[in-house]
Each structure stands twice: as structure tokens, then as C-alpha cells.
Amino acid sequence: MKINIQLFLAVLLTVTSCSNDDDNNGSDAVKEVNYEFDSGLDGWEVDFADYPEDNETFYELEHEISPLPEPLDETKSSLKLSGNNHSDDLFMFVKRKITDLEPNRSYDLTFNLEFATNAPDNSFGVGGSPASSVYIKAGASKIEPITEIDSLDMHRMNIDKGNQASEGEDMINLGDFSNGSEEEVYKLKTLSNENPFTVQSDENGELWVIVGTDSGFEATTTIYYNKISIKFN
């Protein structure tokens, strides 16, 4: 009887230890990444979608590491994207691979974006508002977000980003491009998602994050990403 009790206690201790280890290695771990573009792209890549093939010049597509625009602090670097939305549907985005996650694990992502916008609240424009018709989206995917040429010779995304106000399986809306004032002047704006965006890492503990503007405003939008922060819970 004494030996059986000892064996029982030993097994109970082992099971309890394993359960505690699983808790410590599991769902409560938080990883946070922060980017401010002071040292360049820092692994981020830029691309554009929802426009006809070989029309980059006509759509005035451009990107660069740039100082923040006046009257903001021009000593601060940012990632500038700009395009003229002739298709009434231009998608301008940045993406980055995230590594060192747990393989095949579900993560709740919280995005926090700071960017410069010059689109006044309640403003009107061609096809839509330069403020409320330009949607800021964020999301993530196991596969790399890339553009592919469809049967109509249009650059389209290989992930489900939704379309303008509509969200997709791989991207959600964080807000719009309005600058919080009645003036056409660049101001810093911060957006984040109230509810976590859930995605599963791949077998290597990696996934791709993506941030972009999905526009229904048929003219030029120029955005300056100042900070991108993402928490993985």
C-alpha cells in the first residue's frame, strides 16, 4: 500500500508539472513588433493592386522613405505611398514576414498604426470622399500577399482583403483617411482594431502581415506611415 501511494503521488506530480509547462508555453505569451522607418524599410515591402497591367506611370504609383510632410516634424522618417486612383479601386499596401512565432498556433493580432493624412473630415471628391472613402486596412496571412494578373489584365490580390468598406477573411477595416479637422493639412492619426484579428502561424512559426489603403476616391491619395506596431497574443 505504501508503494502504491508513492507511485500515485509521483504520477500526480508529473501530470501537474506537464499541465503548468503547457500553460507557460501557450496562450499567454505576447510578442510585439514596432517599426518607425528611421533606418529604411526594415523588411517591409511595398506593392499596389486593383489597377491595369503596365499602368504604373498613368496611376502615378510611387513609394519612398520620406520625412514627414509639413507642418509635421520633418526630422522624422516615414514610409510614403502615393497613387492616383483612376480605377476607383486602388489598393496601396505594405507587407512584412514575421518570424519566431510558435508553429501552427493561433494568434490574436492587435494593430496600432500612426500615419499622416491631409484629408479633411466630411470632404467631397471625385467618386467619393478623399477622407471617408479611403479605408485603412490591416491583416495577416500564412501565404505571402502578392498581386496576380487576372483575365482582364488587372493586378489583383491573392488574399481576401475585402473591397473598400467591406472586410475580407484576411484583412479588416481600422478606420478611414480623415484627418480629424476641416483643413486640408497633414496631421498624424492613430488607428487600431478594437477586436483582435485571429490568424494561425504556419509550420515554421511564420506569417505575413499587411497594411494598406483601399480607395474609392478617384484621385490622388498620399499617405505617410510613421509607426506600425503589432502585438501577437
C-alpha positions as a Markdown table, in Angstrom:
| # | Residue | x | y | z |
|---|---|---|---|---|
| 1 | Met | 0.0 | 0.0 | 0.0 |
| 2 | Lys | 2.8 | 2.4 | 0.8 |
| 3 | Ile | 4.4 | 1.8 | -2.6 |
| 4 | Asn | 1.1 | 2.4 | -4.4 |
| 5 | Ile | 0.6 | 5.7 | -2.6 |
| 6 | Gln | 4.1 | 6.8 | -3.6 |
| 7 | Leu | 3.5 | 5.9 | -7.2 |
| 8 | Phe | 0.2 | 7.8 | -7.2 |
| 9 | Leu | 1.8 | 10.9 | -5.8 |
| 10 | Ala | 4.7 | 10.7 | -8.3 |
| 11 | Val | 2.2 | 10.4 | -11.2 |
| 12 | Leu | 0.1 | 13.2 | -9.9 |
| 13 | Leu | 3.2 | 15.5 | -9.6 |
| 14 | Thr | 4.2 | 14.6 | -13.1 |
| 15 | Val | 0.8 | 15.4 | -14.6 |
| 16 | Thr | 0.6 | 18.7 | -12.7 |
| 17 | Ser | 4.1 | 19.7 | -13.9 |
| 18 | Cys | 3.2 | 19.0 | -17.5 |
| 19 | Ser | 0.0 | 21.0 | -17.2 |
| 20 | Asn | 1.9 | 24.0 | -15.8 |
| 21 | Asp | 4.5 | 23.8 | -18.6 |
| 22 | Asp | 1.8 | 23.8 | -21.2 |
| 23 | Asp | 0.2 | 26.9 | -19.7 |
| 24 | Asn | 3.6 | 28.8 | -19.6 |
| 25 | Asn | 4.4 | 27.9 | -23.2 |
| 26 | Gly | 1.0 | 28.6 | -24.6 |
| 27 | Ser | -1.7 | 31.1 | -25.0 |
| 28 | Asp | -0.5 | 33.9 | -22.6 |
| 29 | Ala | 2.8 | 34.6 | -24.5 |
| 30 | Val | 2.9 | 38.0 | -26.1 |
| 31 | Lys | 5.2 | 39.1 | -28.9 |
| 32 | Glu | 5.2 | 42.8 | -30.0 |
| 33 | Val | 7.0 | 44.3 | -33.0 |
| 34 | Asn | 7.4 | 48.0 | -33.7 |
| 35 | Tyr | 8.6 | 49.9 | -36.8 |
| 36 | Glu | 9.3 | 53.6 | -37.3 |
| 37 | Phe | 11.3 | 53.6 | -40.6 |
| 38 | Asp | 14.2 | 55.6 | -39.3 |
| 39 | Ser | 16.6 | 53.0 | -40.7 |
| 40 | Gly | 14.7 | 52.4 | -44.0 |
| 41 | Leu | 12.2 | 49.8 | -44.9 |
| 42 | Asp | 13.3 | 47.4 | -42.2 |
| 43 | Gly | 12.0 | 44.4 | -44.0 |
| 44 | Trp | 8.7 | 45.9 | -45.3 |
| 45 | Glu | 7.8 | 45.6 | -49.0 |
| 46 | Val | 5.5 | 47.9 | -51.0 |
| 47 | Asp | 3.1 | 47.0 | -53.8 |
| 48 | Phe | -0.1 | 48.1 | -55.5 |
| 49 | Ala | -3.2 | 46.3 | -56.7 |
| 50 | Asp | -6.6 | 46.9 | -58.4 |
| 51 | Tyr | -5.2 | 48.7 | -61.4 |
| 52 | Pro | -4.5 | 47.6 | -65.1 |
| 53 | Glu | -1.2 | 46.0 | -66.0 |
| 54 | Asp | 1.5 | 48.3 | -67.3 |
| 55 | Asn | -0.2 | 51.4 | -66.0 |
| 56 | Glu | 2.1 | 52.3 | -63.2 |
| 57 | Thr | 3.1 | 55.7 | -64.7 |
| 58 | Phe | -0.5 | 56.7 | -65.5 |
| 59 | Tyr | -1.6 | 55.8 | -61.9 |
| 60 | Glu | 1.4 | 57.8 | -60.6 |
| 61 | Leu | 2.4 | 54.9 | -58.3 |
| 62 | Glu | 5.3 | 55.7 | -56.1 |
| 63 | His | 6.8 | 54.9 | -52.7 |
| 64 | Glu | 9.9 | 56.0 | -50.7 |
| 65 | Ile | 11.3 | 56.6 | -47.3 |
| 66 | Ser | 10.5 | 60.2 | -46.7 |
| 67 | Pro | 10.5 | 62.9 | -44.0 |
| 68 | Leu | 7.0 | 63.6 | -42.6 |
| 69 | Pro | 5.3 | 66.4 | -44.6 |
| 70 | Glu | 4.9 | 69.9 | -43.4 |
| 71 | Pro | 3.8 | 71.1 | -40.9 |
| 72 | Leu | 4.7 | 67.9 | -39.1 |
| 73 | Asp | 8.2 | 67.1 | -37.7 |
| 74 | Glu | 10.3 | 66.8 | -40.8 |
| 75 | Thr | 13.2 | 65.2 | -38.8 |
| 76 | Lys | 11.0 | 62.1 | -38.5 |
| 77 | Ser | 11.2 | 59.4 | -41.2 |
| 78 | Ser | 8.1 | 57.7 | -42.7 |
| 79 | Leu | 7.1 | 55.3 | -45.4 |
| 80 | Lys | 5.4 | 57.3 | -48.1 |
| 81 | Leu | 2.9 | 55.7 | -50.6 |
| 82 | Ser | 1.1 | 57.6 | -53.3 |
| 83 | Gly | -1.2 | 56.8 | -56.2 |
| 84 | Asn | -3.8 | 58.3 | -58.5 |
| 85 | Asn | -6.9 | 56.1 | -58.3 |
| 86 | His | -8.2 | 56.1 | -61.9 |
| 87 | Ser | -9.8 | 52.7 | -61.4 |
| 88 | Asp | -11.9 | 53.9 | -58.4 |
| 89 | Asp | -10.5 | 50.9 | -56.5 |
| 90 | Leu | -6.7 | 51.4 | -56.0 |
| 91 | Phe | -5.2 | 49.3 | -53.2 |
| 92 | Met | -1.8 | 50.5 | -51.9 |
| 93 | Phe | -0.1 | 48.2 | -49.4 |
| 94 | Val | 2.9 | 47.3 | -47.3 |
| 95 | Lys | 3.7 | 43.8 | -46.1 |
| 96 | Arg | 6.3 | 42.0 | -44.0 |
| 97 | Lys | 7.1 | 38.5 | -42.9 |
| 98 | Ile | 7.1 | 37.9 | -39.2 |
| 99 | Thr | 9.2 | 35.0 | -37.8 |
| 100 | Asp | 10.0 | 33.4 | -34.5 |
| 101 | Leu | 6.3 | 32.5 | -33.7 |
| 102 | Glu | 5.1 | 29.2 | -32.3 |
| 103 | Pro | 4.4 | 26.8 | -35.3 |
| 104 | Asn | 0.8 | 26.1 | -36.2 |
| 105 | Arg | -0.5 | 28.3 | -33.3 |
| 106 | Ser | -3.5 | 30.7 | -33.4 |
| 107 | Tyr | -2.6 | 34.3 | -32.6 |
| 108 | Asp | -4.7 | 37.3 | -31.8 |
| 109 | Leu | -3.2 | 40.3 | -33.5 |
| 110 | Thr | -3.7 | 43.9 | -32.4 |
| 111 | Phe | -2.5 | 46.6 | -34.9 |
| 112 | Asn | -1.6 | 50.1 | -34.0 |
| 113 | Leu | -0.9 | 52.4 | -36.9 |
| 114 | Glu | 0.3 | 56.1 | -36.9 |
| 115 | Phe | 0.2 | 57.9 | -40.2 |
| 116 | Ala | 0.0 | 61.3 | -41.7 |
| 117 | Thr | -3.2 | 62.3 | -43.6 |
| 118 | Asn | -4.3 | 65.6 | -45.2 |
| 119 | Ala | -7.9 | 64.6 | -46.0 |
| 120 | Pro | -10.4 | 66.9 | -44.2 |
| 121 | Asp | -13.4 | 65.4 | -42.4 |
| 122 | Asn | -16.7 | 65.4 | -44.4 |
| 123 | Ser | -14.8 | 66.4 | -47.6 |
| 124 | Phe | -16.1 | 65.6 | -51.1 |
| 125 | Gly | -14.2 | 64.5 | -54.2 |
| 126 | Val | -14.4 | 62.6 | -57.5 |
| 127 | Gly | -16.2 | 59.3 | -57.0 |
| 128 | Gly | -16.1 | 59.7 | -53.2 |
| 129 | Ser | -14.6 | 61.4 | -50.3 |
| 130 | Pro | -10.8 | 61.7 | -50.1 |
| 131 | Ala | -11.3 | 61.1 | -46.3 |
| 132 | Ser | -14.2 | 58.7 | -45.6 |
| 133 | Ser | -13.9 | 56.8 | -48.9 |
| 134 | Val | -10.3 | 55.8 | -48.3 |
| 135 | Tyr | -10.3 | 52.8 | -45.9 |
| 136 | Ile | -7.3 | 51.8 | -43.8 |
| 137 | Lys | -7.0 | 48.0 | -43.6 |
| 138 | Ala | -4.7 | 45.6 | -41.8 |
| 139 | Gly | -4.5 | 41.8 | -41.6 |
| 140 | Ala | -2.3 | 38.7 | -41.9 |
| 141 | Ser | -1.9 | 35.5 | -43.8 |
| 142 | Lys | 0.1 | 32.3 | -43.9 |
| 143 | Ile | 0.8 | 32.9 | -47.6 |
| 144 | Glu | 2.7 | 35.9 | -48.9 |
| 145 | Pro | 0.3 | 38.6 | -50.1 |
| 146 | Ile | 1.1 | 39.2 | -53.8 |
| 147 | Thr | -0.6 | 40.6 | -56.9 |
| 148 | Glu | -1.6 | 38.4 | -59.8 |
| 149 | Ile | -2.8 | 39.4 | -63.3 |
| 150 | Asp | -6.4 | 38.3 | -63.8 |
| 151 | Ser | -8.3 | 37.6 | -67.1 |
| 152 | Leu | -9.0 | 41.4 | -67.5 |
| 153 | Asp | -5.3 | 42.2 | -67.2 |
| 154 | Met | -5.8 | 43.8 | -63.8 |
| 155 | His | -3.5 | 43.4 | -60.8 |
| 156 | Arg | -5.5 | 41.6 | -58.1 |
| 157 | Met | -4.5 | 40.3 | -54.6 |
| 158 | Asn | -4.1 | 36.6 | -54.0 |
| 159 | Ile | -5.6 | 37.0 | -50.5 |
| 160 | Asp | -9.1 | 38.1 | -49.4 |
| 161 | Lys | -8.7 | 41.8 | -48.4 |
| 162 | Gly | -12.4 | 42.6 | -49.0 |
| 163 | Asn | -13.2 | 45.6 | -51.1 |
| 164 | Gln | -13.2 | 49.2 | -49.8 |
| 165 | Ala | -15.7 | 49.3 | -46.9 |
| 166 | Ser | -16.2 | 45.5 | -46.9 |
| 167 | Glu | -13.7 | 43.5 | -44.9 |
| 168 | Gly | -12.2 | 40.2 | -46.1 |
| 169 | Glu | -11.1 | 37.0 | -44.5 |
| 170 | Asp | -7.5 | 38.2 | -44.4 |
| 171 | Met | -7.9 | 41.9 | -43.7 |
| 172 | Ile | -10.1 | 44.1 | -41.5 |
| 173 | Asn | -11.0 | 47.8 | -41.6 |
| 174 | Leu | -9.4 | 50.0 | -38.9 |
| 175 | Gly | -10.9 | 53.3 | -40.0 |
| 176 | Asp | -10.6 | 55.9 | -42.7 |
| 177 | Phe | -8.2 | 58.6 | -44.0 |
| 178 | Ser | -9.9 | 61.6 | -42.4 |
| 179 | Asn | -7.5 | 63.9 | -40.6 |
| 180 | Gly | -9.9 | 65.0 | -37.8 |
| 181 | Ser | -10.2 | 68.6 | -38.9 |
| 182 | Glu | -11.8 | 70.8 | -41.6 |
| 183 | Glu | -8.4 | 71.8 | -43.1 |
| 184 | Glu | -6.5 | 70.2 | -45.9 |
| 185 | Val | -3.3 | 69.9 | -43.9 |
| 186 | Tyr | -1.3 | 66.9 | -42.9 |
| 187 | Lys | -2.0 | 65.7 | -39.3 |
| 188 | Leu | -0.9 | 62.5 | -37.5 |
| 189 | Lys | -3.7 | 60.0 | -36.9 |
| 190 | Thr | -3.6 | 56.7 | -34.9 |
| 191 | Leu | -5.9 | 53.7 | -35.6 |
| 192 | Ser | -6.1 | 50.3 | -34.0 |
| 193 | Asn | -8.5 | 47.4 | -34.0 |
| 194 | Glu | -10.9 | 47.1 | -31.0 |
| 195 | Asn | -11.3 | 43.3 | -31.5 |
| 196 | Pro | -8.3 | 41.1 | -32.1 |
| 197 | Phe | -7.7 | 39.7 | -35.6 |
| 198 | Thr | -7.1 | 35.9 | -35.3 |
| 199 | Val | -4.7 | 34.1 | -37.6 |
| 200 | Gln | -2.7 | 30.9 | -37.4 |
| 201 | Ser | 1.1 | 30.7 | -38.0 |
| 202 | Asp | 2.5 | 28.2 | -40.5 |
| 203 | Glu | 4.6 | 25.1 | -39.7 |
| 204 | Asn | 7.7 | 27.3 | -39.5 |
| 205 | Gly | 6.3 | 29.7 | -37.0 |
| 206 | Glu | 5.9 | 32.4 | -39.6 |
| 207 | Leu | 3.2 | 34.6 | -41.2 |
| 208 | Trp | 2.8 | 37.7 | -43.3 |
| 209 | Val | 1.3 | 40.9 | -42.0 |
| 210 | Ile | -0.2 | 43.5 | -44.4 |
| 211 | Val | -1.4 | 47.1 | -44.0 |
| 212 | Gly | -2.9 | 49.2 | -46.8 |
| 213 | Thr | -5.4 | 51.8 | -48.1 |
| 214 | Asp | -8.4 | 50.6 | -50.2 |
| 215 | Ser | -9.7 | 53.6 | -52.0 |
| 216 | Gly | -13.0 | 54.7 | -53.6 |
| 217 | Phe | -11.7 | 58.3 | -54.1 |
| 218 | Glu | -10.9 | 58.7 | -57.8 |
| 219 | Ala | -7.9 | 61.0 | -57.4 |
| 220 | Thr | -4.5 | 61.1 | -55.6 |
| 221 | Thr | -4.0 | 59.8 | -52.1 |
| 222 | Thr | -0.6 | 60.2 | -50.4 |
| 223 | Ile | -0.1 | 58.5 | -47.0 |
| 224 | Tyr | 2.9 | 58.6 | -44.7 |
| 225 | Tyr | 3.2 | 55.6 | -42.4 |
| 226 | Asn | 5.0 | 56.9 | -39.3 |
| 227 | Lys | 4.7 | 53.9 | -36.9 |
| 228 | Ile | 3.4 | 50.4 | -37.3 |
| 229 | Ser | 3.1 | 48.3 | -34.1 |
| 230 | Ile | 1.6 | 44.8 | -33.9 |
| 231 | Lys | 1.0 | 42.6 | -30.8 |
| 232 | Phe | 0.8 | 38.8 | -31.2 |
| 233 | Asn | -1.1 | 37.2 | -28.3 |
